[in-house]
Amino acid sequence: MKYIILLIALAVASCQPEGDHEQGHTHDAGGGHHAAAESALTVDTTLWTGKTELFVEFPALVKGKVSRFAAHFTVMEKHRPVEKGTVTASLIQGSSGIRNRAEAPSSPGIFTPALKPKEAGSHRLVFDIESPQLTDRIVMKNVEVYSSVKAAQEALGEISAGDEAKISFLKEQAWRIPFQTTPAVKDSIYDIIPTSGTWQAAPGDTRTLSANASGIVGFAMENLTQGATVREGHLLMTLSSDELTTNNLEAKIAKARANFEQARSSWKRKKQLYKKNIASKSEYERAENQYRVAKVSYETLKAGYKAGGKQVRSPFGGFVKSINTANGDYAEEGAPLVTIGTNRSRLLKAHAGSSYASELDAIQNIFYQPEEGKWSSLKATGGKLLSVGKQVNHDEPMIPVFANVGERIEMPKGSFTEVQIAVGQPGQSIAIPESALLEDYGNYSVIVQLSGELFERRPVEPGMQNGDMVEITEGLDAGEIVVSTGAYQVKMASMSGDGPAHGHVH
């Protein structure tokens, strides 16, 4: 079959097509699409915008004949079908034209507007989609309307040979599985030092809480044990001195309050006398200082105090890393009670062999895995390189490289991650996601999307890997669309032995 790749633009006047408008999108026994319309020739084209893929099939446009379109709309993000909304198809020649609107998809992702051209010649074909998922306009230029079916047959010719080597994978199949396509891009590819690293606790991600008063420790959580999860502000312990004859906190607070109130009263009295020039400035300032000291002392003692004693609360959400006391123990003021930690780390310590010492002076980026199977990098997250070790020793024969990543890492302290240290000046190469590569006994290939439902498996030569992107040195051009999620399922479809089939019933 000849695949006619058309391009894009639009606006128009209204005209409803005549004839029977049967809805639906059906398949033959082999999984292909039927075609039944005034013209036996079927045209298909696939267009991509930044957010939409449109794969449309329709009988060749003939003057005076109704052609119904099977317009498959896919949201590029997560490759899901457009399930609600309207699609308006417009056919324009010069400043006039016709349009027809599909008020809803005939099935998820598929809209079937129909048009009956009035004039032969070159037109613009425009699709306007409005849905809760997206709003977009796709314009095809130089769409030909033929004067007769015979003229269409002569212009388009017979189905060309060679499609047997291609892979038919219907949109309905792709929509049912995790599936994603990605264009091959020209990108900066760095030389990398492959290595590993460990996640370290960043400053502030671990906090030891000390006794804020002397007293008897009372656990406020039934499950206050090492590893227990805590929330920010979670009450962990109380320190009570009710049973103590010395260092009784309640008595101290009462005394501090009395001193504070007395100092405040004295300060107010001296202030009035100073304004009347009865008291000296030094007397007034001494009373003010005594008031401020008494106030701080009282507020410090009563801070966190409730009935039952002083409260010890978690400063952030995390887990109990260690407990340094026991329920019912006596703790002196300042004694360490409990350490709170978090698995959220931002500090990465990578390790490089000493043979890379000179290259480490030109680090451009660091790729790492924030979780299993996922890549990220310092540049992508706003992180920064902190330091590079200058020497090695017997205990640590590797050169340490420290970096602060720009995202929270939900990994336990000390856990390992795969690391790629990018060095030197980059080269410009074709790059695709690592997930698009298929490997068979050392031979690599990708699934290239030729049109909406037609693919081919193509051998490629991979080069350097930078995070989740892989350099392709041979086999792909920039702009070609590859399957980055679901490539294996398309590969299996190629092994079924069925050739591609096309067409729709309208």
N, C-alpha and C positions, 0 to 999 in steps of 0.2 A: 504494500500500500504506500502511496505517496503521503508523507506527512507534511502538511502545509503550515509552516510556522509564520504566523501573522503577528503584527505589532499593535500600536496603542493610541485614543483621544475622543471628545463628544458633547451633544445637546440635541433636542429633537422635538418634532410634532407628533401627535398621537394618531394611531390607526390600528384597530384590532384586526388580526388575521381572520380569514374565513375558513370554514371547514371544521372537520371533527378534531377536537383537542383531547385525545385520549391521554390520560396521565399514566405515569409508571415508568419503570426502569427494570427490564427483565433480562434474563440470561438464557442461553441455550444449554443443552445437556453437557457441553464441554466447558461451561463456565464463561463463555463469551457473551457479547451483547448482540442482540438481534437488531436488524435495521429494516424498517418497513416504512416507506414514504414515497412521495411522487418521484423523487430521484433515487436511483439505486446506488449512486456513488455517495460515500460518506467521507466527510472532511473532519479531521480532528486537529486540534492545536492545544498547546499548553503554554501558559504564561505565568510568570511569577512577579509579584510585587514584594515590597518589604514585609507584608503581613499576610498575603493571600497567594494561594496557588489555584489557578483556574484551568481545569481540563475540560474542554467542551467538544462534543461530537454532534454533528448535524448533517442532514442530507445536503448535498451541493445545492447552493441557492440558485433557483431558476425563476425567471420572471413569470408571475402569475401562479406559482406553485407554493403551497404551504410547506415550510420546513420547521420542524420542531427541534429545539436544542436540548441536549442533555448536558447541562452546565454543572460540573462537579466543583463545588467550592470547598477548599480546605484551608483552615486557619494554620498558618505555617508554624506557629508556636504549638508544640506538642502534636502537630499534624492531626487535628481533629476535624470532623465534618461540621459545616455550618448547619445547625439543626433548626433554627428559627429565622424568620425574616422574609424579606421580599427581594426579588431580582427583576430589574427592568432591562430588557434587551432592546436596543435601538439600532436601526439600519439607516444610515445617512448618506445621501449623495448631494454634494454641494451644500445648500442651505436648507434642504427639505429632507424628510424621511418618515419612517414609521417606527412605532414602538409597541411592545407588548410586555405586560407585567405578570410575573408569577407571584401570587400572593403568599405562597408558602412552598416549602420543598415538597416534591412528590414522594420522596423518601429522604432520610437524613443525608444532607450534603448535596442533594441533586435537585436542581430547579429546571423546569421544562417550559420556558416561554416559547412561543411560536411566531413566526413572521412570514408574511406573504409579499415578496418584493414586487414593486410596481414597475421598475425600470431596470434594464440590463446595464452593465458597466461596473466600474470600480466604486466601492462604498467604504464607509467606516462602520464597523460593528462595535457597539459599546455595551458593556454590562455594568450596571450600577447595583451594588448590593448594599442593603441596609439590614442589620441584624443586631441583637444584643451583643454578639461576639465581636463584630467589626463592621465598619463602613468603608467601602472601597469602590474605586472606579477602574475598570480595565478596558482599554481602547485598542482595537485591532484595525490597522490601516490596510488599504488595498485588498479588501475582501471582494471577490468577484461575484457578480450576479450574472448568470448566463441567460441567453435568449431562449434556449431550449435545452431539454435533457440531452439531445444529441450533441449540442455544442459543449455541454459540460463533459460528456464522455470523451469527446475529441480532445478537450483541453487538459483533462486530468489523466487520461490514459488508463491503462489496465493496472491492476495490482502488481507491483514489482516483486520480483523474487528476492529472497534474502531474509525475509522476516522469520523464517524458520529458526534462525540462529538467535533470535531475540527472545526475551522472556516476557510473557504476559502476566501482569499482576494487577488485578482490578482494584479500583479505589475502595470498593466495599471490603476487600480483603485487607487492605492497608489500614482502613479505619477501625478494624476489629482488633488490631494488635498494637503493641508499642512500636511506633514507626516514626521516623524523622528523616528528612532529606536536608542536605547542606551543600552549598556551592563550594567548589574548590576555589581557593583564594590565593592571591599572591601575597606572601607574608614574610616577615623578617624571621630568619631561622639562625639560631646561635649554635656554636659548638658548645657542647655540654660536658660537665664532669658528673658521671652517674655515681651516686653514693647513697648514703642513708643518713638519718638524723633522729634525734629524740626531742620530745616535747618537754619543755621546762616550765615551771610555774613562773609567771610574770610577777614583778613586784606588786604587792597589794592583793594577790590572789590567795595568800595564806595569812591568817591573823591569829596570834595567840592572845587570848583574853585573860587578863589578870584580875585578881580580887580587888574590887574598888572600895572595900572596907574589910575589916577583920570580922570573922563570924563563923557560924556553923554552916557548912555547905549543904544545901538541899536541892536535889535534882528535880527540875520542873517537868522533865520528859520521862515517860515510862521507858522509852526505848533509847535513852541517851547512852549509846554505845559507839565504839569506833565504826565509822562507815555510815552512821545514820544520816539521813537527809534532813537538812534544816532550811527554813525559809528566812529571808531577810526580816529582822526584827523578832525572830522566834525566841521565846523565853526558854533559856537553857537551865539556869540555876538561880537560886536565891541565897543570900548570905544573911543569916539571922544572928542577932546578938542578944535576943530577949532573955536567954537563960544565963548570960554572962554577968558577973558582978563588976568586972572591969571591961573596958572597951565596949561598953553597951552603946550601940549606935543610936538607939532611940533617945537615950539620955544626952548623947552628944548633939543630936539634932535639936533637941529642946533647948540645950544651953546655947547653941549657936544662934538659934532664933531669938532668944532673949537678948543676946549681945547685939544682934543685928538691929532689933527694934529700938534698943537703948541708944545705939550709935546713930540711927536715923533720926530719932527724936532730938538728940544733942546737936546733930548737924543742922537740922531745920531751925533750932533755937539760935545757934550761932549765926546762921545766915541772916535772920531777921535783925539780930544785934549788930552784925557787920554793916547792913544796909543803913542802920541808924547811927553808924560811927561810934557805937558803944563798945563793940568787940574789935580787937585788932585783926588785921588780915591774916597773921600767922595763926591766931587762934581758930579763925574760920577754916583755913586750909588744913590744920591738924584734925579738926572735927570731920571735915569732908573725907580725908584719907582714912580715918578710923571707920567711917561709915562704909566706904567702898571695900575695905578689907573684910569687915564683918559680913557684908553682903555676899562676897565671893565665897567665903568660908561656909556660910549657911546654904547657899545654892548648890555648892559642890557636894555637901553632905546629903542633902535631900534629893539630889538628882538620882533617879532610878529607884527611889525608896518607895515601897508600897507596904501595906500591912503584911507582915511576914518577913520583911527584910529588904536588902538591896537586891536589885534584879540584874542578871547578866544575860544579855540578848545577843543574838547572832548579828554581826554587822552586814552580812550579805548572804544570799542563798548559796548553798553548797553542801558540804558533808562534814561530819566530825572526823577530823584527821587523827586526833589523839586526845586523851583525857588524863590530866595530871593530878587528879584528886579523886576521892571516893565520897559517895553519899553519906553525910553525917560527920565527915572530917572537919577539923577546925583549920581555917586558912587565915594566915596573916595578910594584912593589906599589902598588895603588890605581888603576892604569890601567883604563879601561872596556874590557871584552872583548866582550860580547854583550848585546843587549836582547831580552827575552822579553815577548811581548804575548799578549793573548787577545781573541777576538771577543765574549766575553761582556761586554756593557756594561750599566750600570744608569743612566747619565746621559743624559737627553734634553734637547736644546736646541731649543725651538720658536721660531717667529718670528711676530710679530703686527704688523700695520700700525699706524702712529702714531695713526690715527683711532680705534683701540680703547683708547687709553691709559686713559681713565676706567673702562672696563669691566674692565680687567685688575686693578683694585683689589678685585674681587669674584669671583676665580676659585674655583669650587666643585669642579672635577674636571678632569682632562685625559685624553681618550681618545686612544689611539695603536695602531699596528699592530706587535706584536712580530714578526710574520712576514706575508708576503703573504696578503691576504684574511682575516686574523684580527684582531679588535679586543680590546683590553684597556683598563684604566684604572687610575689611581693608587689610587682607593678600593678597587677589586676586588683589587689585589695588595698593599695596604699601603704603597704608595709615598707620597711627599710632595713638595709644592711647595717648591723651595729659594729661588728669588729671581726677581724681575721687574725688568728693566732700567728705569732712570728717564730715560734720554735716548737720542736717536738722533744719528747724525752722517753725514757724506757717505759714509764707507766702509761703514757699517752702518745703512741707513735704516730697518730693522725693529727693533722692540722685542724683545730676547731674553727668553725665559722658560725657566728651568732647573728641571728636576724629577728627582728620584731615583726610579726605578720599583722596584717590589718584586719583580721577577723578572729572571732572567738573560735577556739578549737575544743571540741567536746571529746577530748582524749585524755586518759589518765597520765599524770606526770610520769615521765620515763618511758612512755610507749614509743615505738619506732614508727618512722614514716619513710617512704621512698623519696629521695631528693635528687634533683637535677640542678647543678649550678651552671648557669649560662655565662660564658666568658667570651671576651674578644668582640670584634665587630661582626654584625650579622650579615648574612647574604640574603638576597631576595629569591624565594623559591615558591613553587606551588605547594600548598599545605591543605590537609584535610583532617578531620577528627580521627583519632586513633581507632575509635569504634567502627569506622567505615572499612577498615582493613580485614580481609579474609585471608587466612593462611592455610595452605595445604602442603605439608612436608617441605617447608622452606620456600615455597612459591606464594607470592602475594597477588591479590586481585581486589577489585572493588566492584560494586554494583552501580552502574551509571544509569540515571533516569533519562531516557530519550524523549519520552512524552509522558502524559499523565498515567498511562497504564502499560507502557512499554519500556523495558529495561534491557541492559546487556551486562554480562560479566566481562570485565576487562582486566588483563594482567597489568600490574604496575610494579615499579621499582621504588621501594621506600628508602628514605635517607635518614637524616637526623630527626630525633623526636624531641620536641619542646613541650613538656607538660602533656596535655591531651591532644596536641596537634603534631602531625607527622608530615615531614617533607616527602614529596613525591618527585623523584628525579626523572621519571619516564612513564608515559602512559596516560597523563591527564593534562588538560588545558584549563587555565583560569576561567571560571564561570560555569564549567560543567557541573551538573548536579549529581551528587552521590548519595546513596542511602547510608546514613550514619547510625540509625537504629532500625533493626529489622532486616539487615542485609542477609542474615542466614536464612530467614524465611523466604526471601526472594530467590536465593540460591537454590533452595529445595524445590521451589516452583519450576526452576529451569531443568530439574532432573525428572519432571513428571512425564516428559515426552510430548506434551500437548503444545502445539503452535499457538501463537496469539490469535485471538478472534476479536472482531470489532463490530460496532454498530449498536443502534438503539431502536426500540419501538416507541413511536410517539402517536 
